[in-house]
Amino acid sequence: MERRDQAADPKGSPNSSSDPVPRSKPLRNRIIWSLTIGLLLALTLTGGFSSCVTGSPFYLWNAAAGQMEILCNRRPISEVLEDPDLGSETRKKLELVLEVQSFAETQLQLDTGDSFTYFSRIERDAAAYNVVAAPALSLEAHSYWFPIVGTVPYLGFFSREEAESHAKDLERSGLDVLVQDVAGYSTLGWFDDPLLSSQLAYSDYGLVRLVIHEAVHATVWIPGSVPFNESLASFVEEEGSRLYIQMHDEDGSRMARLDAIRGEQRKFRQIMHETAASLKELYSGDLTDAKKFQSKQRIIRDMQERIRNSSFAYLDGEKLAAKTYNNAHFLSYLAYNSGTDYFRIVFQDCHRHWGCFLQAMKSLDEAPKGWK
């Protein structure tokens, strides 16, 4: 799953597409229906849910119905491209997605299957909406348990209204909460995940990252280890997208810009990690809760000032600094941006060979100790 934080992307990265793909009639595919209903039954009949929300028949039904809508509205991208009325910008992006899907399979040796060879129209501005929560004085996530994926530090919804309603319930119980747009997610190889209409809003570079990130999840997934899985996908996404840009950069200008952006992202990542470390130290200390709350706000204000003074040329520093941060924000960020040194060492030990690296990841039964 890839979260979407536009402020942490280069300025102006995602831009709305002005030429939408023509609508299609829903596919009446008996196999899709039986698979989706089977998924619903598996979720409903499997015990052990850690939350009344995830165990609720209404939540399960809405989740299955949302996935069913995506699958039943799929059209092969090759078929969409045959439409003579298709806008040039949309055509360009669909062709790019097919090219990156092939690149991810042949160059990065990811198990792409037929994911991102289909297109599906949805009536919302994001693939899904995640609710992340944590105690006000802890960086331990409020978690949920599901079959197949294990324990996850978020709860996903296909409706923004439902996500915000759940977030308000959690806030009333005293938790720090974040409702987050999800750029894309993977069904971990159970289905061939399509490109969604909401994803046409992303820049070319954003689409390259998206396809690679989700392909990693379909290739490697350790149940109950979401931070490891997401950070692994982010590492491959970063290295893989760099390789893709390098292969298509004739004069070196795109690589120069990318390196500058990556430098700013590393600086922002360092600020977030250092702030999270300060908060963890605070929460584990002996101060009263009242003093911890005061120190928490001071630490966050100091972080915002550091961001504001960083003079970013590509990242939107003012927007990043102006956000209202809480523990849920830090948990969400760390889930996607940890363990970079660990992954880089394994990759170097494999002489930067993707097959070797991915096999090393597949061989793991759990996240290695000290990987962060």
Buried (B, 14 or more C-beta within 10 A) or exposed (E): BBBBBBBBBBBEBBEEBEBEBEEBEBBEEEEBBEBBEEBBEEBEEBEEBEBEBBBEEEBBEBBBEBBBBBBBBBBEBEEBBEBEEBBEEBBEBBEBBBBBBBBBBEBBBBBBBEBBBBBBBBEBEBBBBBBBBBBBBBBEBBBBBBBEBBBBBBBBBBEBEBBBEBBEBBEEEEBBBBBBBBBBBBBBBEBBBBBBBBBBBBBBBBBBBBBBBBBBBBBBBBBBBBBBBBBBBBBBBBBBBBBBBEEEBEEEEBBEBBEEBBEBBEBBBEBBBEBBEBBBEBBEEEEEEEEBBEBBEEBBEEBBEBBBEBEBEBBBBEBBBEEEBBBBBBBBBBBBBBBBEBBEEBBEEBEEEBEBBBEBBEEBEEBEEEBB
